[in-house]
């Protein structure tokens, strides 16, 4: 099968729409509705868990041994930790990110009674008042506060607005699409992955592409806090490819161009055979690719395995500069991701025994082995 053409205008439009929706972990209903409507528009039937994780199954030639493509809809954010005596808000982060990137951000505060705007500022925000103290104050969540754009200078006045402890704070994405293909925004993790997955699905629908097994398109709502794919993977799924960000930083091999194949994260190596298959597909379809290992990183795949799902897992990533900060990616990587997804889900199923959850040694995979006497060994596998 030839490489499917990805509609970059559609991909960009979906990414813009996703980034415009506030969706920190715990506040994802609106983005779930948006993605569900888009999946239905593409002809999919949508199932939701109680809290809103999405499963849409595109039928293939066989139900058992299904493949899953998984992304997450939730983003980083914050909650109100305390209403301070000056009427401003102390915050705690949702997900793991530095207060360094919160300073100066504009944000929405969602109380049970309405929505307010505000700015996140360091406690010493005025150089005219604090002089060098502005530059020497510590960087942590205890040294920033949210200034509400409402008439309040006291705890009582803020509480009277309806704002209280636990209210969700959603950080503005501050998105910019550049003419040269770069995209700069907060929350590209993992809305860029969601957009690429939707673009892959749209390409398959246009081409009426057939797959050897059912494809489960999964969208989780709590990856940033480690919950991820704990309750969305169906028993018939045998392999799962997560789509998320890769970190382009010193000491890493990720790139803002092409696909980054993650060989391992902090939970250990990804499945040998599934990862090798993805690498082979990149070579076959001439999709730019590089490998990387992430030491301080985990994705939906880790939560699925930890929840007891016996599935092969792999991670394909789009390179992100300044991950969990003010992020930057390039459209080239998102197109490459979408191309690899379509190549993978339409590829033949090599490991036939994966159709069964439990079986014997017949058809079990092989890995290369070499005896210590110096003679060669052979092995093969796929997913």
C-alpha positions as semicolon CSV with decimal commas, in nm:
position;residue;x (nm);y (nm);z (nm)
1;X;0,000;0,000;0,000
2;X;0,127;0,347;-0,085
3;X;0,173;0,607;0,185
4;X;-0,158;0,785;0,248
5;X;-0,172;1,160;0,191
6;X;-0,230;1,364;0,506
7;X;-0,446;1,677;0,482
8;X;-0,227;1,935;0,658
9;X;-0,502;2,200;0,650
10;X;-0,733;1,962;0,836
11;X;-0,458;1,872;1,082
12;X;-0,384;2,240;1,155
13;X;-0,754;2,326;1,189
14;X;-0,808;2,045;1,438
15;X;-0,503;2,147;1,640
16;X;-0,620;2,510;1,654
17;X;-0,966;2,402;1,768
18;X;-0,825;2,170;2,035
19;X;-0,587;2,432;2,172
20;X;-0,876;2,679;2,203
21;X;-1,053;2,446;2,449
22;X;-0,945;2,453;2,814
23;X;-0,890;2,094;2,929
24;X;-0,662;2,055;3,232
25;X;-0,691;1,714;3,394
26;X;-1,023;1,695;3,577
27;X;-1,188;1,951;3,348
28;X;-1,215;1,770;3,015
29;X;-1,589;1,744;2,935
30;X;-1,582;2,015;2,667
31;X;-1,286;1,872;2,475
32;X;-1,438;1,522;2,499
33;X;-1,754;1,655;2,336
34;X;-1,551;1,824;2,062
35;X;-1,349;1,513;1,975
36;X;-1,653;1,288;1,997
37;X;-1,842;1,505;1,748
38;X;-1,544;1,501;1,510
39;X;-1,513;1,122;1,533
40;X;-1,884;1,089;1,457
41;X;-1,844;1,324;1,160
42;X;-1,573;1,088;1,032
43;X;-1,823;0,803;1,053
44;X;-1,717;0,647;1,383
45;X;-1,939;0,524;1,664
46;X;-1,818;0,669;1,994
47;X;-1,817;0,505;2,338
48;X;-1,736;0,696;2,656
49;X;-1,631;0,573;2,997
50;X;-1,813;0,719;3,295
51;X;-1,563;1,005;3,324
52;X;-1,525;1,063;2,951
53;X;-1,235;0,864;2,805
54;X;-1,319;0,794;2,441
55;X;-1,310;0,470;2,242
56;X;-1,401;0,464;1,872
57;X;-1,352;0,134;1,689
58;X;-1,289;0,126;1,314
59;X;-1,375;-0,223;1,197
60;X;-1,114;-0,439;1,030
61;X;-1,109;-0,794;0,900
62;X;-1,089;-0,941;1,250
63;X;-1,207;-0,830;1,593
64;X;-0,956;-1,020;1,805
65;X;-0,594;-0,908;1,810
66;X;-0,703;-0,546;1,763
67;X;-0,461;-0,256;1,749
68;X;-0,503;0,068;1,943
69;X;-0,381;0,422;1,877
70;X;-0,393;0,623;2,197
71;X;-0,354;0,994;2,278
72;X;-0,462;1,209;2,569
73;X;-0,693;1,510;2,579
74;X;-0,597;1,650;2,918
75;X;-0,332;1,915;2,971
76;X;-0,139;2,073;3,251
77;X;-0,311;2,333;3,467
78;X;-0,357;2,437;3,829
79;X;-0,603;2,450;4,116
80;X;-0,673;2,706;4,383
81;X;-0,485;2,596;4,695
82;X;-0,579;2,892;4,914
83;X;-0,761;3,224;4,894
84;X;-0,511;3,470;5,041
85;X;-0,582;3,764;5,268
86;X;-0,502;4,004;4,982
87;X;-0,772;3,842;4,766
88;X;-0,526;3,667;4,538
89;X;-0,495;3,292;4,489
90;X;-0,228;3,046;4,590
91;X;-0,203;2,764;4,337
92;X;-0,096;2,403;4,314
93;X;-0,010;2,248;3,976
94;X;-0,217;1,989;3,792
95;X;0,044;1,759;3,646
96;X;0,418;1,810;3,672
97;X;0,539;2,147;3,546
98;X;0,754;2,426;3,678
99;X;0,616;2,748;3,823
100;X;0,883;2,916;3,610
101;X;0,652;2,864;3,311
102;X;0,346;2,976;3,504
103;X;0,487;3,322;3,577
104;X;0,330;3,576;3,346
105;X;0,063;3,341;3,212
106;X;-0,292;3,453;3,155
107;X;-0,553;3,210;3,280
108;X;-0,919;3,126;3,326
109;X;-1,046;3,054;3,677
110;X;-1,347;2,821;3,669
111;X;-1,553;2,847;3,988
112;X;-1,886;2,672;4,040
113;X;-2,051;3,010;3,990
114;X;-1,876;3,134;3,674
115;X;-1,551;3,210;3,495
116;X;-1,296;3,481;3,578
117;X;-0,979;3,595;3,408
118;X;-0,647;3,652;3,579
119;X;-0,267;3,663;3,559
120;X;-0,015;3,443;3,738
121;X;0,256;3,660;3,893
122;X;0,558;3,617;4,120
123;X;0,502;3,745;4,471
124;X;0,756;4,018;4,398
125;X;0,625;4,137;4,063
126;X;0,719;4,505;4,067
127;X;1,080;4,607;4,012
128;X;0,986;4,959;4,124
129;X;0,897;4,816;4,464
130;X;1,125;4,518;4,521
131;X;1,429;4,617;4,312
132;X;1,671;4,320;4,287
133;X;1,432;4,103;4,488
134;X;1,237;4,046;4,167
135;X;1,536;3,856;4,025
136;X;1,647;3,673;4,339
137;X;1,318;3,530;4,468
138;X;1,285;3,148;4,455
139;X;1,120;2,965;4,166
140;X;0,845;2,744;4,308
141;X;0,469;2,734;4,340
142;X;0,478;2,889;4,687
143;X;0,625;3,208;4,537
144;X;0,360;3,286;4,277
145;X;-0,002;3,394;4,300
146;X;-0,296;3,448;4,068
147;X;-0,421;3,806;4,042
148;X;-0,792;3,803;3,957
149;X;-0,923;4,059;3,710
150;X;-1,208;4,157;3,937
151;X;-1,257;4,407;4,215
152;X;-1,112;4,225;4,511
153;X;-0,841;4,307;4,763
154;X;-0,943;4,069;5,040
155;X;-1,026;3,705;5,105
156;X;-1,389;3,793;5,176
157;X;-1,428;3,978;4,846
158;X;-1,280;3,689;4,649
159;X;-1,501;3,435;4,824
160;X;-1,798;3,658;4,748
161;X;-1,716;3,624;4,378
162;X;-1,770;3,250;4,417
163;X;-1,402;3,160;4,388
164;X;-1,281;2,905;4,644
165;X;-1,032;2,628;4,715
166;X;-1,017;2,358;4,448
167;X;-1,137;2,572;4,159
168;X;-0,974;2,482;3,827
169;X;-0,724;2,720;3,666
170;X;-0,671;2,675;3,291
171;X;-0,361;2,833;3,138
172;X;-0,398;3,024;2,810
173;X;-0,218;2,841;2,527
174;X;-0,085;3,159;2,358
175;X;-0,079;2,977;2,024
176;X;0,106;3,092;1,712
177;X;0,119;2,908;1,379
178;X;0,423;3,023;1,179
179;X;0,442;3,039;0,799
180;X;0,755;2,822;0,809
181;X;0,571;2,531;0,971
182;X;0,666;2,590;1,335
183;X;0,387;2,590;1,592
184;X;0,443;2,758;1,928
185;X;0,195;2,707;2,209
186;X;0,134;2,566;2,551
187;X;-0,049;2,232;2,565
188;X;0,090;2,088;2,241
189;X;0,137;1,788;2,470
190;X;-0,077;1,609;2,368
191;X;-0,324;1,805;2,158
192;X;-0,079;1,786;1,869
193;X;-0,090;1,408;1,902
194;X;-0,470;1,413;1,905
195;X;-0,476;1,627;1,589
196;X;-0,228;1,394;1,414
197;X;-0,438;1,090;1,506
198;X;-0,755;1,252;1,374
199;X;-0,570;1,346;1,053
200;X;-0,459;0,983;1,014
201;X;-0,814;0,860;1,061
202;X;-0,945;1,118;0,813
203;X;-0,687;1,003;0,555
204;X;-0,796;0,642;0,600
205;X;-1,161;0,734;0,553
206;X;-1,085;0,928;0,233
207;X;-0,887;0,633;0,094
208;X;-1,136;0,376;0,230
209;X;-0,835;0,194;0,368
210;X;-0,884;-0,157;0,500
211;X;-0,710;-0,300;0,806
212;X;-0,638;-0,662;0,905
213;X;-0,785;-0,613;1,253
214;X;-1,011;-0,362;1,428
215;X;-0,843;-0,033;1,515
216;X;-0,934;0,122;1,850
217;X;-0,886;0,500;1,853
218;X;-0,850;0,586;2,222
219;X;-0,843;0,928;2,386
220;X;-0,774;0,945;2,759
221;X;-0,846;1,227;3,003
222;X;-0,599;1,193;3,292
223;X;-0,257;1,109;3,145
224;X;-0,088;1,413;3,301
225;X;-0,153;1,276;3,651
226;X;-0,051;0,919;3,565
227;X;-0,397;0,758;3,527
228;X;-0,411;0,753;3,148
229;X;-0,517;0,426;2,987
230;X;-0,602;0,232;3,301
231;X;-0,970;0,174;3,213
232;X;-1,014;0,221;2,837
233;X;-0,827;-0,074;2,681
234;X;-1,064;-0,352;2,569
235;X;-0,965;-0,720;2,613
236;X;-0,940;-0,778;2,236
237;X;-0,660;-0,518;2,200
238;X;-0,324;-0,692;2,152
239;X;-0,098;-0,395;2,073
240;X;-0,114;-0,027;2,152
241;X;0,082;0,265;2,006
242;X;0,082;0,580;2,214
243;X;0,128;0,916;2,042
244;X;0,283;1,184;2,262
245;X;0,559;1,440;2,279
246;X;0,931;1,374;2,260
247;X;1,179;1,606;2,426
248;X;1,424;1,796;2,206
249;X;1,683;1,900;2,461
250;X;2,055;1,856;2,531
251;X;2,135;1,488;2,575
252;X;1,828;1,376;2,378
253;X;1,805;1,248;2,021
254;X;1,450;1,369;1,951
255;X;1,387;1,615;1,670
256;X;1,115;1,861;1,574
257;X;1,117;1,689;1,234
258;X;1,013;1,336;1,144
259;X;0,899;1,072;1,392
260;X;1,081;1,001;1,716
261;X;1,055;0,633;1,811
262;X;1,084;0,594;2,187
263;X;1,287;0,287;2,275
264;X;1,225;0,320;2,650
265;X;1,092;0,557;2,914
266;X;1,125;0,566;3,292
267;X;0,917;0,246;3,320
268;X;1,156;0,048;3,099
269;X;1,188;-0,069;2,736
270;X;0,888;-0,069;2,505
271;X;0,785;-0,392;2,333
272;X;1,072;-0,516;2,120
273;X;0,868;-0,651;1,829
274;X;0,616;-0,366;1,803
275;X;0,890;-0,104;1,821
276;X;1,095;-0,284;1,556
277;X;0,788;-0,301;1,331
278;X;0,739;0,077;1,356
279;X;1,105;0,137;1,272
280;X;1,080;-0,099;0,974
281;X;0,766;0,080;0,852
282;X;0,945;0,416;0,867
283;X;1,221;0,270;0,650
284;X;0,978;0,107;0,408
285;X;0,765;0,419;0,361
286;X;1,062;0,658;0,380
287;X;0,922;0,840;0,682
288;X;1,199;1,042;0,856
289;X;1,273;0,883;1,191
290;X;1,510;0,889;1,487
291;X;1,521;0,693;1,813
292;X;1,535;0,821;2,168
293;X;1,510;0,717;2,534
294;X;1,326;0,927;2,792
295;X;1,443;0,895;3,151
296;X;1,192;1,126;3,322
297;X;0,883;1,048;3,118
298;X;0,591;0,809;3,098
299;X;0,282;0,792;2,875
300;X;-0,056;0,622;2,845
301;X;0,116;0,293;2,765
302;X;0,272;0,271;3,112
303;X;-0,061;0,316;3,290
304;X;-0,221;0,049;3,069
305;X;0,044;-0,209;3,154
306;X;0,042;-0,117;3,523
307;X;-0,337;-0,163;3,525
308;X;-0,286;-0,524;3,416
309;X;-0,351;-0,505;3,042
310;X;-0,134;-0,764;2,865
311;X;-0,070;-0,561;2,550
312;X;0,236;-0,484;2,344
313;X;0,314;-0,115;2,377
314;X;0,516;0,138;2,181
315;X;0,548;0,516;2,176
316;X;0,584;0,741;1,873
317;X;0,657;1,105;1,943
318;X;0,668;1,447;1,782
319;X;0,970;1,644;1,899
320;X;0,880;1,927;2,140
321;X;1,121;2,200;2,245
322;X;1,061;2,318;2,606
323;X;0,818;2,040;2,690
324;X;0,569;2,123;2,967
325;X;0,659;2,489;2,915
326;X;0,602;2,723;2,622
327;X;0,637;2,447;2,367
328;X;0,739;2,442;2,000
329;X;0,689;2,176;1,735
330;X;0,694;2,162;1,355
331;X;0,415;2,049;1,124
332;X;0,664;1,815;0,955
333;X;0,670;1,591;1,262
334;X;0,290;1,580;1,290
335;X;0,253;1,479;0,926
336;X;0,519;1,209;0,973
337;X;0,334;1,082;1,282
338;X;0,005;1,063;1,091
339;X;0,175;0,883;0,801
340;X;0,327;0,625;1,034
341;X;-0,009;0,565;1,205
342;X;-0,174;0,489;0,871
343;X;0,115;0,265;0,765
344;X;0,098;0,073;1,093
345;X;-0,277;0,013;1,116
346;X;-0,298;-0,106;0,753
347;X;0,008;-0,334;0,776
348;X;-0,022;-0,714;0,795
349;X;-0,049;-0,889;1,130
350;X;0,268;-1,096;1,172
351;X;0,229;-1,238;1,523
352;X;-0,080;-1,455;1,475
353;X;-0,079;-1,590;1,832
354;X;-0,152;-1,237;1,960
355;X;-0,512;-1,298;1,858
356;X;-0,542;-1,510;2,173
357;X;-0,473;-1,375;2,520
358;X;-0,321;-1,706;2,629
359;X;-0,176;-1,974;2,400
360;X;0,110;-2,221;2,373
361;X;0,460;-2,195;2,231
362;X;0,343;-2,234;1,871
363;X;0,410;-1,911;1,686
364;X;0,582;-1,748;1,984
365;X;0,812;-1,463;1,886
366;X;1,188;-1,486;1,857
367;X;1,459;-1,234;1,934
368;X;1,821;-1,245;1,814
369;X;2,049;-1,451;2,033
370;X;2,419;-1,519;2,018
371;X;2,602;-1,788;2,211
372;X;2,917;-1,684;2,387
373;X;3,134;-1,900;2,166
374;X;3,120;-1,627;1,898
375;X;2,886;-1,805;1,654
376;X;2,584;-1,618;1,517
377;X;2,220;-1,642;1,620
378;X;1,900;-1,542;1,445
379;X;1,551;-1,426;1,538
380;X;1,256;-1,237;1,400
381;X;0,920;-1,092;1,503
382;X;0,658;-0,828;1,433
383;X;0,324;-0,702;1,560
